[in-house]
Amino acid sequence: MDFCLDFKTKYNEKMTASINLGDLDKVLIVGEADSGKTAFFESFCEKYAKKSVKTNNKAKFKVSFLPSEPVFFDKKSVLFNLQYALKILKIKDEKIIYELLSRFNFFDYKLKLVKDLTYAEKQKLALIRALVKEPKIILIDDLFTNVSDDLDLLCEVVDLALKQNCLVVIATREKISPNFRFDKIFKISEQGFTELSSYKNYF
């Protein structure tokens, strides 16, 4: 799949990224804080994941975007938030919710209020909610923003995401485990949007 994106960076310039990604590729994007990673994802969603009312065009891809600070109904339960996601998607069968909760060892959290979850637990819930959509592409933005939280659980979320049968793109400004395997690694910097042979070249 070929993607061409224009997005703003903290370097006060418009950057262009032209990349070819496979349907099942696992991709890492590295860059400093505010370097343009979030803008890259926003541009991606705007161009490839949104419907156009004016032209009556359908979204090109089914995309799930996980921001660094996912938004929930904090005073509602985990189950309510997942049920609401189904409602938005107009899916009546709740079977997928219980399958994902069980598969991700999160079933015992289903009645817990979101406000009582840790940052890492919220990220895991965000991934479960994203998978309810059965996306073809998953975008994960700066998962390790709150590195003081449960690092092992955050790494588990990355591992679970990378095991999904779809294209997964993860952006980070923090070093993550070298045990994770990525098909392609890109860097956003003053020099532009460039491909790296290894993220050791950045961190």
For each residue, the residues with C-beta under 8 A, 3 or more apart:
1: 20 21 22 23 167
2: 18 19 20
3: 17 18 19 20 21 44 48
4: 16 17 18
5: 16 17 18 40 43 44 47
6: 14 15 16 43
7: 14 15 17 36 39 40 42 43
8: 12 13 14 15 36 39
9: 12 13 14 15 35 36 39 188
10: 32 34 35 36
11: 15 35 36 190
12: 8 9
13: 8 9
14: 6 7 8 9
15: 6 7 8 9 11 36 188 192 193
16: 4 5 6 193
17: 3 4 5 7 40 186 193
18: 2 3 4 5
19: 2 3 184 186
20: 1 2 3
21: 1 3 25 27 167 169 184
22: 1 25 167 183
23: 1 136 166 167
24: 165 166 167
25: 21 22 167 168 183 184
26: 162 168 170 180 181 182 183
27: 21 167 168 169 170 182 183 184 185 186
28: 169 170 171 172 176 180 182 184 185 186 199
29: 37 40 169 170 171 172 185 186 187 188
30: 171 172 173 185 186 187 188 196 199 202 203
31: 35 36 37 171 173 187 188 189
32: 10 35 173 189
33: 173
34: 10
35: 9 10 11 31 32 173 188 189
36: 7 8 9 10 11 15 31 39 40 188
37: 29 31 40 41 141 142 171 172 173 188
38: 41 42 67 68 141 142 171
39: 7 8 9 36 42 43
40: 5 7 17 29 36 37 43 44 171 188 193
41: 37 38 44 45 65 139 141 169 171
42: 7 38 39 45 46
43: 5 6 7 39 40 46 47
44: 3 5 40 41 47 48 49 63 139 169
45: 41 42 48 49 50 63 65 139
46: 42 43 49 50
47: 5 43 44 50 60
48: 3 44 45 59 60 61 63 137
49: 44 45 46 59 60 61 62 63 65 137
50: 45 46 47 59
51: 57 58 59
52: 55 56 57
53: 56
54:
55: 52
56: 52 53
57: 51 52
58: 51
59: 48 49 50 51 62 63
60: 47 48 49
61: 48 49 136 137
62: 49 59 133 134 135 136 137
63: 44 45 48 49 59 135 136 137 138 139
64: 130 131 133 135 137 138 139
65: 41 45 49 130 139 141
66: 70 123 126 127 130 138 139 140 141 143
67: 38 70 71 141
68: 38 141 142 143 145
69: 145
70: 66 67 122 123 125 126 129
71: 67
72: 76 81 114 122 125
73: 76 80 81 84 114
74: 113 114 115
75: 113 114 115
76: 72 73 80 81 84 113 114
77: 80 81 110 111 112 113 114
78: 81 82 101 106 109 110 111 112 113 114 117 125
79: 82 83 97 110 111
80: 73 76 77 83 84
81: 72 73 76 77 78 84 85 114 125 129
82: 78 79 85 86 97 100 101 125 128 129 132
83: 79 80 86 87 94 97
84: 73 76 80 81 87 88
85: 81 82 88 89 129 132 133
86: 82 83 89 91 92 94 96 97 132
87: 83 84 90 91
88: 84 85
89: 85 86 132 133
90: 87
91: 86 87 96 132
92: 86
93: 96
94: 83 86 97 98
95: 98 99
96: 86 91 93 99 100 132 134
97: 79 82 83 86 94 100 101 132
98: 94 95 101 102 107
99: 95 96 102 103
100: 82 96 97 103 104 106 128 131 132
101: 78 82 97 98 104 106 107 109 110 128
102: 98 99 105 107
103: 99 100
104: 100 101 124 127 128 160
105: 102
106: 78 100 101 109 110 124 125 128
107: 98 101 102 110
108:
109: 78 101 106 112 117 121 125
110: 77 78 79 101 106 107
111: 77 78 79
112: 77 78 109 116 117
113: 74 75 76 77 78 116 117
114: 72 73 74 75 76 77 78 81 117 122 125
115: 74 75
116: 112 113
117: 78 109 112 113 114 121 122 125
118: 121 122 149 150 153
119: 122 123 146 149 150
120: 123 124 146 149 150 151 153 154 157
121: 109 117 118 124 125 150 153
122: 70 72 114 117 118 119 125 126
123: 66 70 119 120 126 127 143 153 154 157
124: 104 106 120 121 127 128 153 156 157 160
125: 70 72 78 81 82 106 109 114 117 121 122 128 129
126: 66 70 122 123 129 130
127: 66 104 123 124 130 131 138 140 157 160 161
128: 82 100 101 104 106 124 125 131 132
129: 70 81 82 85 125 126 132
130: 64 65 66 126 127 133 135 138
131: 64 100 127 128 134 135 164
132: 82 85 86 89 91 96 97 100 128 129
133: 62 64 85 89 130
134: 62 96 131
135: 62 63 64 130 131 138 166
136: 23 61 62 63 166 167
137: 48 49 61 62 63 64 166 167 168 169
138: 63 64 66 127 130 135 161 164 166 167 168 169
139: 41 44 45 63 64 65 66 169 171
140: 66 127 143 158 161 168 169 170 171
141: 37 38 41 65 66 67 68 171
142: 37 38 68 145 171 172 173
143: 66 68 123 140 154 157 158 170 172
144: 147 151 154 172 173 174 176
145: 68 69 142
146: 119 120 149
147: 144 151 174
148:
149: 118 119 120 146 153 154
150: 118 119 120 121 153 154
151: 120 144 147 154 155
152: 155 156
153: 118 120 121 123 124 149 150 156 157
154: 120 123 143 144 149 150 151 157 158
155: 151 152 158 159 176 177
156: 124 152 153 159 160
157: 120 123 124 127 143 153 154 160 161
158: 140 143 154 155 161 162 170 176 177 180
159: 155 156 162 163 180
160: 104 124 127 156 157 163 164
161: 127 138 140 157 158 164 168 170
162: 26 158 159 168 170 180 181
163: 159 160
164: 131 138 160 161 168
165: 24
166: 23 24 135 136 137 138
167: 1 21 22 23 24 25 27 136 137 138
168: 25 26 27 137 138 140 161 162 164
169: 21 27 28 29 41 44 137 138 139 140
170: 26 27 28 29 140 143 158 161 162
171: 28 29 30 31 37 38 40 41 139 140 141 142
172: 28 29 30 37 142 143 144 175 176
173: 30 31 32 33 35 37 142 144
174: 144 147
175: 172 199 203
176: 28 144 155 158 172 180
177: 155 158 180
178: 200
179:
180: 26 28 158 159 162 176 177
181: 26 162
182: 26 27 28 185 199
183: 22 25 26 27
184: 19 21 25 27 28 195
185: 27 28 29 30 182 195 196 197 198 199
186: 17 19 27 28 29 30 193 194 195 196
187: 29 30 31 193 194 195 196 201 202
188: 9 15 29 30 31 35 36 37 40 193
189: 31 32 35 192 194
190: 11
191: 194
192: 15 189
193: 15 16 17 40 186 187 188
194: 186 187 189 191
195: 184 185 186 187
196: 30 185 186 187 199 201 202
197: 185 201
198: 185 201
199: 28 30 175 182 185 196 202 203
200: 178 203
201: 187 196 197 198
202: 30 187 196 199
203: 30 175 199 200
